[in-house]
């Protein structure tokens, strides 16, 4: 009786192990879409229905560290066009560059570089153990790695959108930023994904819509 029952048990164990081996690691197997983060922030005192017209900057600000420049590459243009599309869908009317809009919209491409330090022996775990010293003709020898440090840098790209209150600027003598949206993650500096990224920001911001004209 016990022998006859072992086979179903072993089969169940094999099936279970197979199922576990097929499960993706939640960090190592993230898709580009899964890695993206969408952050929006707005002025809670702003009434977005008061604004009727808008204009989007004709290029993007490229910000890297403490330096900034202007550019208009394929991805930049795609993000600008996507912002226009969703502003129009929310009922705002685009005006020409020689007109003063109620809302000004800036698009920015941002590069953030972080720097760190690693200790080689700790980091590599004394990698000499992966190669048998006999390979080099020195059987019985051990490996020695001097204790040293190295510097590394990682650069991450992001797109952000700023919505500016130009309608009230003359009376307040200042230009208030009433909404910001930020996209971070893999593959966002690509024209083919621009529309989806801006849509995600607007989807998080249902309060952005024009009033009745």
C-alpha positions in Angstrom: 0.0 0.0 0.0 2.7 2.5 0.9 4.6 1.8 -2.4 1.5 2.4 -4.5 0.9 5.7 -2.8 4.5 7.1 -3.3 4.0 7.6 -7.1 1.2 10.2 -6.8 3.1 11.9 -4.1 6.3 12.1 -6.1 4.3 13.3 -9.1 2.7 16.1 -7.0 6.2 17.2 -5.8 7.5 17.4 -9.3 4.5 19.4 -10.5 4.9 21.8 -7.6 8.6 22.3 -8.2 7.9 22.9 -11.9 5.3 25.5 -11.0 7.7 27.3 -8.7 10.5 27.3 -11.2 8.2 29.1 -13.7 7.3 32.0 -11.4 9.1 35.2 -12.4 11.3 37.0 -9.9 9.4 40.2 -9.0 12.4 42.4 -9.4 14.6 40.8 -12.1 11.8 40.1 -14.5 10.1 43.5 -14.5 9.0 44.7 -17.9 9.8 48.2 -19.0 6.1 49.2 -18.4 6.2 47.7 -14.9 9.3 49.7 -14.0 7.7 53.1 -14.7 6.6 55.5 -12.0 4.0 58.3 -12.6 3.9 61.2 -10.1 1.5 64.1 -10.3 1.2 67.1 -7.9 -1.1 70.1 -8.1 -2.1 73.3 -6.3 -5.2 72.5 -4.3 -6.3 76.1 -4.5 -6.3 76.2 -8.3 -9.6 76.0 -10.2 -8.7 74.4 -13.5 -12.1 75.3 -15.0 -11.2 79.0 -14.9 -8.7 78.5 -17.7 -9.7 78.3 -21.4 -6.6 78.5 -23.5 -3.1 77.0 -23.5 0.2 76.9 -25.3 2.9 74.2 -25.0 6.6 75.2 -25.3 8.0 74.5 -28.8 11.0 72.7 -27.4 12.0 70.9 -24.2 14.4 71.9 -21.4 17.1 69.4 -21.0 18.3 69.4 -17.4 21.4 67.5 -16.3 22.8 68.3 -12.9 23.1 72.1 -12.7 23.1 72.6 -16.4 20.1 73.2 -18.7 19.7 73.6 -22.5 16.9 73.4 -25.1 16.4 70.6 -27.6 13.8 69.1 -29.9 14.6 65.5 -30.8 12.1 62.9 -32.0 11.1 61.9 -28.4 10.8 65.5 -27.3 8.4 66.4 -30.1 6.4 63.2 -29.4 5.9 64.3 -25.8 5.0 67.8 -26.8 2.4 66.6 -29.2 1.0 64.2 -26.6 0.6 67.0 -24.1 -1.3 69.1 -26.8 -3.5 66.1 -27.5 -4.7 65.5 -24.0 -5.1 69.2 -23.2 -7.4 69.5 -26.2 -9.3 66.4 -25.0 -9.8 68.1 -21.7 -11.6 71.0 -23.4 -8.8 73.6 -23.6 -8.1 75.5 -26.7 -4.6 75.9 -28.2 -3.6 79.4 -29.2 -0.8 80.7 -31.4 2.6 81.7 -30.2 1.8 85.4 -30.6 -1.1 85.1 -28.2 -1.1 85.1 -24.4 -2.7 81.9 -23.2 -4.3 81.2 -19.8 -2.0 78.2 -19.3 1.6 77.8 -20.3 3.0 74.2 -20.4 6.6 73.3 -20.2 8.0 69.9 -21.1 11.4 68.9 -19.6 13.8 66.0 -20.2 15.8 65.4 -17.0 18.9 63.4 -16.4 19.8 62.5 -12.8 23.3 61.0 -12.2 24.0 59.3 -8.9 27.4 58.3 -7.7 28.4 55.5 -5.3 31.4 53.7 -3.9 32.0 49.9 -3.9 34.7 47.8 -2.2 36.1 45.3 -4.7 36.8 42.4 -2.3 33.3 42.7 -0.7 31.6 43.2 -4.1 33.2 40.4 -5.9 33.3 38.0 -3.0 36.9 37.1 -3.8 36.1 36.0 -7.3 39.5 34.1 -7.6 37.7 31.1 -6.3 35.9 30.7 -9.6 39.2 29.7 -11.3 41.2 26.8 -9.9 44.8 27.9 -9.4 45.8 24.7 -11.3 44.5 26.3 -14.4 47.5 28.7 -14.2 49.9 26.1 -13.2 50.1 27.1 -9.5 48.4 24.3 -7.7 47.9 24.9 -4.0 48.2 28.7 -4.3 45.5 31.0 -3.1 44.2 34.3 -4.6 44.8 37.6 -3.0 42.8 40.8 -3.9 44.0 44.0 -2.5 41.4 46.0 -0.5 40.4 48.8 -2.8 37.5 51.0 -3.7 36.0 52.0 -7.0 33.6 54.8 -8.0 30.5 54.1 -10.2 27.8 56.4 -11.7 24.3 55.6 -12.8 22.3 58.0 -15.0 18.5 57.9 -15.0 16.3 59.8 -17.4 12.8 61.3 -16.8 10.3 63.5 -18.5 8.3 66.1 -16.6 5.5 68.5 -17.5 4.8 71.8 -15.7 1.5 73.7 -16.1 1.9 77.5 -15.4 -0.9 79.9 -14.5 -0.3 82.8 -16.9 -3.8 84.2 -16.6 -3.3 85.5 -13.1 0.4 86.3 -13.4 0.0 90.0 -14.0 -2.1 90.6 -10.9 0.2 88.4 -8.7 3.4 89.5 -10.3 4.5 85.9 -10.3 4.0 82.8 -12.4 2.6 80.0 -10.3 3.1 76.3 -11.2 -0.3 74.8 -10.6 0.4 71.2 -11.8 3.4 69.0 -12.4 3.7 65.5 -13.8 6.8 63.3 -13.8 7.5 60.0 -15.5 10.4 57.8 -14.6 11.5 54.3 -15.6 12.9 52.2 -18.4 12.4 53.1 -22.0 10.7 56.4 -21.6 13.1 58.4 -23.7 11.5 57.0 -26.8 9.0 58.6 -29.1 6.9 55.5 -29.5 5.9 55.5 -25.8 5.4 59.2 -25.3 1.6 59.2 -25.8 1.1 56.4 -23.2 3.2 58.2 -20.6 1.4 61.5 -20.9 -2.0 59.7 -20.9 -1.0 58.1 -17.6 -0.3 61.5 -16.1 -3.6 62.9 -17.2 -5.5 59.8 -16.1 -4.2 60.5 -12.6 -5.4 64.1 -12.9 -9.1 64.1 -13.5 -9.4 67.6 -12.1 -7.7 69.0 -15.2 -10.5 70.1 -17.5 -11.8 73.4 -18.9 -15.0 74.9 -17.9 -17.9 75.7 -20.2 -16.9 78.2 -22.8 
